[in-house]
């Protein structure tokens, strides 16, 4: 090496280009990449794991280096060991169609690989607020014990445990618990299709509280947690909306000029609605987002679904 060149490892940390790996780079992952890439492009190199050859071109077009591998094939992801300074893990556990196991083998495999060689400095894991289970409409902060009611939520608890174990290797792990994600410019990201189908909601006295986050605000939270998250910390990532499910759909109907959905009893819903939809109607909670605002210092761009569902909000998505 010429005498006028300095090895990268000898440079002060502030001058090194941080390598950020996104695992599960779908809609939210791409939005997060946009948050990280634009203002910090001189100090961040973005990479993404993908199992789809067809997605390689899209990732490159977004300024992201694609790394081909499959979380269901542990050998294919060994190359991730020591490759990134920071990791955002947004890949879901296997679906129920692959069995009702309470474990998430994908996250466990990723955790094993990241412990090899040099572990990352920080990791953000996108979990779900479903880990709390039914809270009977109570206000819920991050100190509440988890009580998952479905195999899907139990797999998320298992994934959270695996990521926290990674924290024992010196990784600063942030677990983001995420409710319903929406955005007008996101595929299936609004209630419009359900309203057009006339899918019913519960009568007011039997209705449940739901929670929401705009996809862009979620991406901003992921980026903030990557740099500002406290070690081994759980953070609820939700907006300020305080509505029951039926009122949410009524509000959306008014915004879109569509008929309000019919109201039915829970007894009728048990026979009229699919099991997946019923599972969301069996849990009621109101999430507290104080920790998100104070620790991540996140000011919501869409604090209420009223602003976020507006078709005009798509113009300001990223």
N, C-alpha and C positions, 0 to 999 in steps of 0.2 A: 504494500500500500504506500503511495507517495506520502512524503512527510507532511504535506499540507492538507491531508485528509484525516478526519477524525472518525473512528469507529462509531456507529450509531449508538452502541451501548454506553459510550463515554459521554454522550451529549446530555446536558441537563434535561430533565423530564419535560419541561415546558417546550422544548424544541423538537421533541420526537413526534412523529406522526402516529396518532393512535389508530390501531386497527380494530374496527368494530364489526363483529359477526352477528348477523341476524339469522336466527333459526326459526323457520316458519314465516317466510317473507311474503305474506298475502297482502290484502288491502291495507291493514294496519301497519304491517312491516314496511311497505312501500311509503306510506305516509310518514312513518318514523324516520326512514332514510331521508326523506325530503327535509324533515326538521333538522337532522344531523348534518346533511350534506351542504345545504345552502350557506349558512353563516359560518360553518367551521370547515369548509372544504380544504383549507390549507393544513389542517391538523388532524383530519379524519380520513381514513381509507375504509370504505364500506365493502363488506363481503356478505354473501348470503348463501346458505345451504339450500340446494334444491334437488329434488329427485326427478324433476321433469325436464328432459332435454329441450322441450318446446319453450320453456320459460327462460332459458339462457339468454336469448336475444333481448327479451324485455328487461331483464336485470341489467344487462350491459347498457341498454339505452338509458337507463335511470342512473348510470354512473356507479353501478354496483358490480363487483367482481363475483361471478357465480362460481360456487364450489359444488360439484355434483356428488351427491351422497344421499343415503336413505336412513332415517332413524330406525327403521325396522331391520336394517342390515348393519349390525355393529361394526363389522370389518370395514364397511365403506365410509365410516365417519372417523376412523382413526387419524386421518390427516388433519382433523381439527385440533389435535393436541398441541397446545402452545402457540396456536396460530393467531390468536386475538388478544388484545388487551382488555376488551370489554365485549360482553355477549348479551344479546336480547333474545330470549327464548319465548316464542309465541306459538310454537307448534302444539296442537291439541293432542291429548292421549288417544289411543285407539278407540274407535267408536264402539258402541254396544253391539254392533253387528259382528264384531270379532270376538264376542264373548263378554261375560259380565265380571271379569276379573277386577279386583279392587286395586290392582297395581297399574302403574304407567311404565311399561318397559322402555318406551322411547326416552323419557326423561332420565330414567336410571342409566340407560346406555350413554346418553350425552354426559351425564355427571361423571361417569367412570372415565370417559375420554378426556374431559376437561381437567381431571385431576392428574393426568399424565404430564410429564415434562413441566412446563411453567404454567400454573393455573392463571386464568384471567384475573385482572384487578377487581372487576365488578361484573355482576350479572343481574339482569332484570328478568324475572319470570312473570308471564301473564297468566294468572290463575282466574278463578271465577268466584263471584259472591255466592254461588250455589253451595259452597262449602259450609255456609252458616246454617243451611236448612231452613225450616219454617220458624220464624220468630214472632208469629202472631201480630205482625204490624209494629213491633217494637223498634225503637231507634237502636241501630247497631253500629258500634265502633270496632276497631281492630282487636280490642282486648277480649271480645266475646269468644267463647270456646266454639270450635267448629263442631257441627252436627249434621253431616251430609245425609240426605235421605235417599239418594239415588246412586247406583253404581258409577254413573258419570261423574258425580260430584266427589265420590270417594276416590276415584282415580286422580282427581285434582289434589286432594289432600295428600295422597301418596307422592305426587309430583312435588308439592311444596316441601314435604319432608326430605325428599332427595336433594332438592336445591339447598335447603338449609344445611344438610350434611356437607354439601360442597363448601359451605361457609367455614367449616372447620379447617379447610385447606388454606385459609386466609383470604378467600374471595368475599368481597362485600356484596351480599345477596339482598336484592329488593324483590319482595313478592307483591305484585299488584293484583288486587282482587277486583275483577271487572264484571259489571252487570251487562244489561242489554246494550249492544253497540248499534248506533244508527247514523245515517247521513244520507241526504238526498242524492249524492253522487256515488253511493255505495250500492252494489247489487243487493237487492232485497233489504235495503237500508231504511225503508220507511214502511208505515202501516198501510200504504195505499192499496197494495194488492189484497191484503186481508179485508180491507173495507169494501173493495169492489166485489169480493166473494160474499160479503154479508155474513162473515163468521161471527157468531154471537159472543158476547161477554157476560160476565156474571151480574146478577142483580146487585144494587149498591150494598145491601146489608151483608152479602156473602162475598163481596169483592176483595181483592188483595192489593197491597201496595207493591209497585214495581219500581225499578231503578234503571237509570239510563246514563249513557255517556256518548257524546258525539265522537265519531271516529277520529276527527282531527285533534280534539282535546285529549283523547286517549294516546295518540301518537306523541303529542307534546308531553304528556305525563311519562311515557316510556323514555323519551329523550332526557327529561329532567332527572328521572330516577337513576339513569345511567351515570350521571355526574354528581347528583346531590343526595341520592338515597342514603339513609343511615344503614349501618351494617345489620344484616339479618332482620330486616324490618318489613312488616306487613303494612300495606297502604290500600285503603279503599279508594278506587278511582271512579267517581260518579259525579254527576252534576247536582244542582240545587233543587231539581224538580221534586215535588212532594205530591204525587198523584196516585190514585188507585188505577188499576189497569183499564177499567171501563172509562174513566174520566180521560185517560190518556188517548184512547181511541176516539172519544167524543171530540176532544180538542183537535186531533188530526183531521177528523171528518170536516170540522168547520174550516180548517186551513185549506183543505183541498176541494171544498164545495161538494162533498159526498154525503150520503145519508149516514146518520149515526148507526152503529151496529145494534142489532136486537139484543135484549137482555133476557137471560134465562137463569133458572135456579141451578145450584150446584148439582142437584140430583139429575136434572135433565142434561147438564153438561157431561156427566159421566157416561151417558149413552150417545151423545151427539158429537162429541169432539174427540180427536185422536189423542192417544196416550201422551205423546210428547207435549202437546199443547196443554193437556191437563196437568202435567207435572209442573208447569210454570204457574198454574192457577192454584196449586197446593201449597205455595210458599209465599209468605207476606213479610216484608221487612222494609225499613226505611234506613238507608245507609248514612252514616256520618262521614263527611269528607274533610273534617278539620285537619287531620294529619296531612292529607294531600296538599292543602293550601298552605299550611305552615311550614312543613318540612321540605316539600318539593318546590315551594314558592310558586305554585301554579295558579295563575289567574285564568279562569275559564273563559274561553272565547264564546262558548254557547252555554251559559249558566242554566238555561231552562229549555225544555224541548220546544217551547213555543218559538224561540229564535232558531233552534237547530233544524226543525222540521220544515221551516219556510223554504219553498223552492229556491228563493234568492240566495239562501245560505250556501248552496252548491257553488256559487260563483266565488266564494271566499274559502272553499274547503281547505286548501293547503296554504 
